[in-house]
Amino acid sequence: MRLDLDNLPHDTVLLHQLVRDMAAIVSTRDDEIERLQAIIKKLQRMQFGRQSERLDADQFALGLEDLDADIGRIEESRPVVVGSSARPHRESLPDHLPREDALIDTDHDACPDCGGVLHDIGESISEMLDWVPAQLRVMRITRPKYGCRACGTIHQAPAPERLIAGGLATPALIAQVLTAKYCDHMPLYRQSQIFARHGVDLARSTLAGWVGGACWWLEALHEKLCADVFASDHLFADDTPVPVLDPGRRKTKTGRLWVYAREQRGWNGPAPRRIATLYEIEAAIRGRSPAHRLTQRQSSSRPHLAAMKCWLEDQLALVPARSTLAEAIRYALGRWKGLTRFLDDGRIELDTNPVERAIRPIALGRKNHLFAGSDGGGHRWAVICSLIETAKLNGVEPYAWLSDVLASMVDGQPANQLDQLLPWNWTAQNPINRG
């Protein structure tokens, strides 16, 4: 309801009806607010109450989204005073966004009240955030041919290198597919449906081929990233399981994504933030103690953890097979020196929040993808997630970075200059694309 205080109706009956409508809106709004407050209290009990009553964090966020939408509907139904000087406080829109000007001028040159001549005394400028829908286009590449009458030879510029040999996708389109799948957690079959709505039939298998081909190009960059991460003298590390299709057994097997975070902000270190993710197959181990299975899981078939194997095997002798509590206490006491190292080294933090935050996007992707289709899919998941999460940690917009990196590699980026394409180096050359 829009209420113009300068043009209120003079009809008494109409004014009475207006007051009744406002009173009904206020009454309805109060009822809605009371209902929403009760829902919020219930969600808080489910989130912060006893373990059995807790709600999954993602489900909790979804509930709050609906509540925010309900509140927005109520606020929109409230009377709006036209011409009010009070303006909502909001941050200015980013300067790097393109602007499109729209002029809204009066339709008369003379004052409608007295007929006097109007003269310019300024202007009011406001901004709204607009959306330009994604658009597919065809890049036509023309290469003129030239013939020499003297010797009969034909000259033509060589065809440009393509990211996918014989493929029709540009680096920008493939970067969009990668970003949608590994950053926005949108499976390829859904992307295929979106492209179909734009009038282009791109089969899921075609998109999958693009992902595999692009990953081949990016593996060298992933190796550079991992080498940089493992050069650090301290890291955060954690792992998360990933179901992987196992056609031979007609079910899924368990793979693991190991995530390593190089994070120095806690002690104001100089190194940029980095994430390295590695995929490994979990060996099937049966008939062993839980502690031994844990040791094997963290050491078997994992070259990047080989240095820890001997240490873990030595520590197993400190954990006798008794009560769970006694085992946990002895486990802690046997590692007391390691647990208290943060008292002597200020670079060591008390928690593993940096790597847990890095794992969260993998968990979101797992909910949407359900499983990896093969061990190769797990490896690609690790490669792209490493690069995208590192880009995000360094304030780089993943799509802008990926499209530029893929184009640069296709254009012949020298192998000894790949370091320039790592996110923390790339962003210094492309500040407008920072997130």
Secondary structure as a PSIPRED ss2 file (coil, helix, strand):
# PSIPRED VFORMAT (PSIPRED V4.0)

   1 M C   1.000  0.000  0.000
   2 R E   0.000  0.000  1.000
   3 L E   0.000  0.000  1.000
   4 D C   1.000  0.000  0.000
   5 L H   0.000  1.000  0.000
   6 D H   0.000  1.000  0.000
   7 N H   0.000  1.000  0.000
   8 L C   1.000  0.000  0.000
   9 P C   1.000  0.000  0.000
  10 H C   1.000  0.000  0.000
  11 D C   1.000  0.000  0.000
  12 T H   0.000  1.000  0.000
  13 V H   0.000  1.000  0.000
  14 L H   0.000  1.000  0.000
  15 L H   0.000  1.000  0.000
  16 H H   0.000  1.000  0.000
  17 Q H   0.000  1.000  0.000
  18 L H   0.000  1.000  0.000
  19 V H   0.000  1.000  0.000
  20 R H   0.000  1.000  0.000
  21 D H   0.000  1.000  0.000
  22 M H   0.000  1.000  0.000
  23 A H   0.000  1.000  0.000
  24 A H   0.000  1.000  0.000
  25 I H   0.000  1.000  0.000
  26 V H   0.000  1.000  0.000
  27 S H   0.000  1.000  0.000
  28 T H   0.000  1.000  0.000
  29 R H   0.000  1.000  0.000
  30 D H   0.000  1.000  0.000
  31 D H   0.000  1.000  0.000
  32 E H   0.000  1.000  0.000
  33 I H   0.000  1.000  0.000
  34 E H   0.000  1.000  0.000
  35 R H   0.000  1.000  0.000
  36 L H   0.000  1.000  0.000
  37 Q H   0.000  1.000  0.000
  38 A H   0.000  1.000  0.000
  39 I H   0.000  1.000  0.000
  40 I H   0.000  1.000  0.000
  41 K H   0.000  1.000  0.000
  42 K H   0.000  1.000  0.000
  43 L H   0.000  1.000  0.000
  44 Q H   0.000  1.000  0.000
  45 R H   0.000  1.000  0.000
  46 M H   0.000  1.000  0.000
  47 Q H   0.000  1.000  0.000
  48 F H   0.000  1.000  0.000
  49 G C   1.000  0.000  0.000
  50 R C   1.000  0.000  0.000
  51 Q H   0.000  1.000  0.000
  52 S H   0.000  1.000  0.000
  53 E H   0.000  1.000  0.000
  54 R C   1.000  0.000  0.000
  55 L C   1.000  0.000  0.000
  56 D C   1.000  0.000  0.000
  57 A H   0.000  1.000  0.000
  58 D H   0.000  1.000  0.000
  59 Q H   0.000  1.000  0.000
  60 F H   0.000  1.000  0.000
  61 A H   0.000  1.000  0.000
  62 L H   0.000  1.000  0.000
  63 G H   0.000  1.000  0.000
  64 L H   0.000  1.000  0.000
  65 E H   0.000  1.000  0.000
  66 D H   0.000  1.000  0.000
  67 L H   0.000  1.000  0.000
  68 D H   0.000  1.000  0.000
  69 A H   0.000  1.000  0.000
  70 D H   0.000  1.000  0.000
  71 I H   0.000  1.000  0.000
  72 G H   0.000  1.000  0.000
  73 R H   0.000  1.000  0.000
  74 I H   0.000  1.000  0.000
  75 E H   0.000  1.000  0.000
  76 E H   0.000  1.000  0.000
  77 S H   0.000  1.000  0.000
  78 R C   1.000  0.000  0.000
  79 P C   1.000  0.000  0.000
  80 V E   0.000  0.000  1.000
  81 V E   0.000  0.000  1.000
  82 V C   1.000  0.000  0.000
  83 G C   1.000  0.000  0.000
  84 S C   1.000  0.000  0.000
  85 S C   1.000  0.000  0.000
  86 A C   1.000  0.000  0.000
  87 R C   1.000  0.000  0.000
  88 P C   1.000  0.000  0.000
  89 H C   1.000  0.000  0.000
  90 R C   1.000  0.000  0.000
  91 E C   1.000  0.000  0.000
  92 S C   1.000  0.000  0.000
  93 L C   1.000  0.000  0.000
  94 P C   1.000  0.000  0.000
  95 D C   1.000  0.000  0.000
  96 H C   1.000  0.000  0.000
  97 L C   1.000  0.000  0.000
  98 P C   1.000  0.000  0.000
  99 R C   1.000  0.000  0.000
 100 E C   1.000  0.000  0.000
 101 D C   1.000  0.000  0.000
 102 A C   1.000  0.000  0.000
 103 L C   1.000  0.000  0.000
 104 I C   1.000  0.000  0.000
 105 D C   1.000  0.000  0.000
 106 T C   1.000  0.000  0.000
 107 D C   1.000  0.000  0.000
 108 H C   1.000  0.000  0.000
 109 D C   1.000  0.000  0.000
 110 A E   0.000  0.000  1.000
 111 C C   1.000  0.000  0.000
 112 P C   1.000  0.000  0.000
 113 D C   1.000  0.000  0.000
 114 C C   1.000  0.000  0.000
 115 G C   1.000  0.000  0.000
 116 G C   1.000  0.000  0.000
 117 V E   0.000  0.000  1.000
 118 L C   1.000  0.000  0.000
 119 H C   1.000  0.000  0.000
 120 D C   1.000  0.000  0.000
 121 I C   1.000  0.000  0.000
 122 G C   1.000  0.000  0.000
 123 E C   1.000  0.000  0.000
 124 S C   1.000  0.000  0.000
 125 I C   1.000  0.000  0.000
 126 S C   1.000  0.000  0.000
 127 E C   1.000  0.000  0.000
 128 M C   1.000  0.000  0.000
 129 L C   1.000  0.000  0.000
 130 D C   1.000  0.000  0.000
 131 W C   1.000  0.000  0.000
 132 V C   1.000  0.000  0.000
 133 P C   1.000  0.000  0.000
 134 A C   1.000  0.000  0.000
 135 Q C   1.000  0.000  0.000
 136 L C   1.000  0.000  0.000
 137 R C   1.000  0.000  0.000
 138 V C   1.000  0.000  0.000
 139 M C   1.000  0.000  0.000
 140 R C   1.000  0.000  0.000
 141 I C   1.000  0.000  0.000
 142 T C   1.000  0.000  0.000
 143 R C   1.000  0.000  0.000
 144 P C   1.000  0.000  0.000
 145 K E   0.000  0.000  1.000
 146 Y E   0.000  0.000  1.000
 147 G E   0.000  0.000  1.000
 148 C C   1.000  0.000  0.000
 149 R C   1.000  0.000  0.000
 150 A C   1.000  0.000  0.000
 151 C C   1.000  0.000  0.000
 152 G C   1.000  0.000  0.000
 153 T C   1.000  0.000  0.000
 154 I E   0.000  0.000  1.000
 155 H E   0.000  0.000  1.000
 156 Q E   0.000  0.000  1.000
 157 A C   1.000  0.000  0.000
 158 P C   1.000  0.000  0.000
 159 A C   1.000  0.000  0.000
 160 P C   1.000  0.000  0.000
 161 E C   1.000  0.000  0.000
 162 R C   1.000  0.000  0.000
 163 L C   1.000  0.000  0.000
 164 I C   1.000  0.000  0.000
 165 A C   1.000  0.000  0.000
 166 G C   1.000  0.000  0.000
 167 G C   1.000  0.000  0.000
 168 L C   1.000  0.000  0.000
 169 A C   1.000  0.000  0.000
 170 T C   1.000  0.000  0.000
 171 P H   0.000  1.000  0.000
 172 A H   0.000  1.000  0.000
 173 L H   0.000  1.000  0.000
 174 I H   0.000  1.000  0.000
 175 A H   0.000  1.000  0.000
 176 Q H   0.000  1.000  0.000
 177 V H   0.000  1.000  0.000
 178 L H   0.000  1.000  0.000
 179 T H   0.000  1.000  0.000
 180 A H   0.000  1.000  0.000
 181 K H   0.000  1.000  0.000
 182 Y H   0.000  1.000  0.000
 183 C C   1.000  0.000  0.000
 184 D C   1.000  0.000  0.000
 185 H C   1.000  0.000  0.000
 186 M C   1.000  0.000  0.000
 187 P C   1.000  0.000  0.000
 188 L H   0.000  1.000  0.000
 189 Y H   0.000  1.000  0.000
 190 R H   0.000  1.000  0.000
 191 Q H   0.000  1.000  0.000
 192 S H   0.000  1.000  0.000
 193 Q H   0.000  1.000  0.000
 194 I H   0.000  1.000  0.000
 195 F H   0.000  1.000  0.000
 196 A H   0.000  1.000  0.000
 197 R H   0.000  1.000  0.000
 198 H C   1.000  0.000  0.000
 199 G C   1.000  0.000  0.000
 200 V C   1.000  0.000  0.000
 201 D C   1.000  0.000  0.000
 202 L C   1.000  0.000  0.000
 203 A C   1.000  0.000  0.000
 204 R H   0.000  1.000  0.000
 205 S H   0.000  1.000  0.000
 206 T H   0.000  1.000  0.000
 207 L H   0.000  1.000  0.000
 208 A H   0.000  1.000  0.000
 209 G H   0.000  1.000  0.000
 210 W H   0.000  1.000  0.000
 211 V H   0.000  1.000  0.000
 212 G H   0.000  1.000  0.000
 213 G H   0.000  1.000  0.000
 214 A H   0.000  1.000  0.000
 215 C H   0.000  1.000  0.000
 216 W H   0.000  1.000  0.000
 217 W H   0.000  1.000  0.000
 218 L H   0.000  1.000  0.000
 219 E H   0.000  1.000  0.000
 220 A H   0.000  1.000  0.000
 221 L H   0.000  1.000  0.000
 222 H H   0.000  1.000  0.000
 223 E H   0.000  1.000  0.000
 224 K H   0.000  1.000  0.000
 225 L H   0.000  1.000  0.000
 226 C H   0.000  1.000  0.000
 227 A H   0.000  1.000  0.000
 228 D H   0.000  1.000  0.000
 229 V H   0.000  1.000  0.000
 230 F H   0.000  1.000  0.000
 231 A C   1.000  0.000  0.000
 232 S C   1.000  0.000  0.000
 233 D C   1.000  0.000  0.000
 234 H C   1.000  0.000  0.000
 235 L C   1.000  0.000  0.000
 236 F E   0.000  0.000  1.000
 237 A E   0.000  0.000  1.000
 238 D E   0.000  0.000  1.000
 239 D E   0.000  0.000  1.000
 240 T E   0.000  0.000  1.000
 241 P E   0.000  0.000  1.000
 242 V E   0.000  0.000  1.000
 243 P E   0.000  0.000  1.000
 244 V E   0.000  0.000  1.000
 245 L E   0.000  0.000  1.000
 246 D E   0.000  0.000  1.000
 247 P H   0.000  1.000  0.000
 248 G H   0.000  1.000  0.000
 249 R H   0.000  1.000  0.000
 250 R C   1.000  0.000  0.000
 251 K E   0.000  0.000  1.000
 252 T E   0.000  0.000  1.000
 253 K E   0.000  0.000  1.000
 254 T E   0.000  0.000  1.000
 255 G E   0.000  0.000  1.000
 256 R E   0.000  0.000  1.000
 257 L E   0.000  0.000  1.000
 258 W E   0.000  0.000  1.000
 259 V E   0.000  0.000  1.000
 260 Y E   0.000  0.000  1.000
 261 A E   0.000  0.000  1.000
 262 R E   0.000  0.000  1.000
 263 E C   1.000  0.000  0.000
 264 Q C   1.000  0.000  0.000
 265 R H   0.000  1.000  0.000
 266 G H   0.000  1.000  0.000
 267 W H   0.000  1.000  0.000
 268 N C   1.000  0.000  0.000
 269 G C   1.000  0.000  0.000
 270 P C   1.000  0.000  0.000
 271 A C   1.000  0.000  0.000
 272 P C   1.000  0.000  0.000
 273 R C   1.000  0.000  0.000
 274 R E   0.000  0.000  1.000
 275 I E   0.000  0.000  1.000
 276 A E   0.000  0.000  1.000
 277 T E   0.000  0.000  1.000
 278 L E   0.000  0.000  1.000
 279 Y E   0.000  0.000  1.000
 280 E E   0.000  0.000  1.000
 281 I E   0.000  0.000  1.000
 282 E C   1.000  0.000  0.000
 283 A C   1.000  0.000  0.000
 284 A C   1.000  0.000  0.000
 285 I C   1.000  0.000  0.000
 286 R C   1.000  0.000  0.000
 287 G C   1.000  0.000  0.000
 288 R C   1.000  0.000  0.000
 289 S C   1.000  0.000  0.000
 290 P H   0.000  1.000  0.000
 291 A H   0.000  1.000  0.000
 292 H H   0.000  1.000  0.000
 293 R H   0.000  1.000  0.000
 294 L H   0.000  1.000  0.000
 295 T H   0.000  1.000  0.000
 296 Q H   0.000  1.000  0.000
 297 R H   0.000  1.000  0.000
 298 Q H   0.000  1.000  0.000
 299 S H   0.000  1.000  0.000
 300 S C   1.000  0.000  0.000
 301 S C   1.000  0.000  0.000
 302 R C   1.000  0.000  0.000
 303 P H   0.000  1.000  0.000
 304 H H   0.000  1.000  0.000
 305 L H   0.000  1.000  0.000
 306 A H   0.000  1.000  0.000
 307 A H   0.000  1.000  0.000
 308 M H   0.000  1.000  0.000
 309 K H   0.000  1.000  0.000
 310 C H   0.000  1.000  0.000
 311 W H   0.000  1.000  0.000
 312 L H   0.000  1.000  0.000
 313 E H   0.000  1.000  0.000
 314 D H   0.000  1.000  0.000
 315 Q H   0.000  1.000  0.000
 316 L H   0.000  1.000  0.000
 317 A C   1.000  0.000  0.000
 318 L C   1.000  0.000  0.000
 319 V C   1.000  0.000  0.000
 320 P C   1.000  0.000  0.000
 321 A C   1.000  0.000  0.000
 322 R C   1.000  0.000  0.000
 323 S C   1.000  0.000  0.000
 324 T H   0.000  1.000  0.000
 325 L H   0.000  1.000  0.000
 326 A H   0.000  1.000  0.000
 327 E H   0.000  1.000  0.000
 328 A H   0.000  1.000  0.000
 329 I H   0.000  1.000  0.000
 330 R H   0.000  1.000  0.000
 331 Y H   0.000  1.000  0.000
 332 A H   0.000  1.000  0.000
 333 L H   0.000  1.000  0.000
 334 G H   0.000  1.000  0.000
 335 R C   1.000  0.000  0.000
 336 W H   0.000  1.000  0.000
 337 K H   0.000  1.000  0.000
 338 G H   0.000  1.000  0.000
 339 L H   0.000  1.000  0.000
 340 T C   1.000  0.000  0.000
 341 R H   0.000  1.000  0.000
 342 F H   0.000  1.000  0.000
 343 L H   0.000  1.000  0.000
 344 D C   1.000  0.000  0.000
 345 D C   1.000  0.000  0.000
 346 G C   1.000  0.000  0.000
 347 R C   1.000  0.000  0.000
 348 I C   1.000  0.000  0.000
 349 E C   1.000  0.000  0.000
 350 L C   1.000  0.000  0.000
 351 D C   1.000  0.000  0.000
 352 T C   1.000  0.000  0.000
 353 N H   0.000  1.000  0.000
 354 P H   0.000  1.000  0.000
 355 V H   0.000  1.000  0.000
 356 E H   0.000  1.000  0.000
 357 R H   0.000  1.000  0.000
 358 A H   0.000  1.000  0.000
 359 I H   0.000  1.000  0.000
 360 R H   0.000  1.000  0.000
 361 P H   0.000  1.000  0.000
 362 I H   0.000  1.000  0.000
 363 A H   0.000  1.000  0.000
 364 L H   0.000  1.000  0.000
 365 G H   0.000  1.000  0.000
 366 R H   0.000  1.000  0.000
 367 K H   0.000  1.000  0.000
 368 N H   0.000  1.000  0.000
 369 H H   0.000  1.000  0.000
 370 L C   1.000  0.000  0.000
 371 F C   1.000  0.000  0.000
 372 A E   0.000  0.000  1.000
 373 G C   1.000  0.000  0.000
 374 S C   1.000  0.000  0.000
 375 D H   0.000  1.000  0.000
 376 G H   0.000  1.000  0.000
 377 G H   0.000  1.000  0.000
 378 G H   0.000  1.000  0.000
 379 H H   0.000  1.000  0.000
 380 R H   0.000  1.000  0.000
 381 W H   0.000  1.000  0.000
 382 A H   0.000  1.000  0.000
 383 V H   0.000  1.000  0.000
 384 I H   0.000  1.000  0.000
 385 C H   0.000  1.000  0.000
 386 S H   0.000  1.000  0.000
 387 L H   0.000  1.000  0.000
 388 I H   0.000  1.000  0.000
 389 E H   0.000  1.000  0.000
 390 T H   0.000  1.000  0.000
 391 A H   0.000  1.000  0.000
 392 K H   0.000  1.000  0.000
 393 L H   0.000  1.000  0.000
 394 N C   1.000  0.000  0.000
 395 G C   1.000  0.000  0.000
 396 V E   0.000  0.000  1.000
 397 E C   1.000  0.000  0.000
 398 P H   0.000  1.000  0.000
 399 Y H   0.000  1.000  0.000
 400 A H   0.000  1.000  0.000
 401 W H   0.000  1.000  0.000
 402 L H   0.000  1.000  0.000
 403 S H   0.000  1.000  0.000
 404 D H   0.000  1.000  0.000
 405 V H   0.000  1.000  0.000
 406 L H   0.000  1.000  0.000
 407 A H   0.000  1.000  0.000
 408 S H   0.000  1.000  0.000
 409 M H   0.000  1.000  0.000
 410 V H   0.000  1.000  0.000
 411 D C   1.000  0.000  0.000
 412 G C   1.000  0.000  0.000
 413 Q C   1.000  0.000  0.000
 414 P C   1.000  0.000  0.000
 415 A H   0.000  1.000  0.000
 416 N H   0.000  1.000  0.000
 417 Q H   0.000  1.000  0.000
 418 L H   0.000  1.000  0.000
 419 D H   0.000  1.000  0.000
 420 Q H   0.000  1.000  0.000
 421 L H   0.000  1.000  0.000
 422 L C   1.000  0.000  0.000
 423 P H   0.000  1.000  0.000
 424 W H   0.000  1.000  0.000
 425 N H   0.000  1.000  0.000
 426 W H   0.000  1.000  0.000
 427 T H   0.000  1.000  0.000
 428 A H   0.000  1.000  0.000
 429 Q H   0.000  1.000  0.000
 430 N C   1.000  0.000  0.000
 431 P H   0.000  1.000  0.000
 432 I H   0.000  1.000  0.000
 433 N H   0.000  1.000  0.000
 434 R E   0.000  0.000  1.000
 435 G C   1.000  0.000  0.000
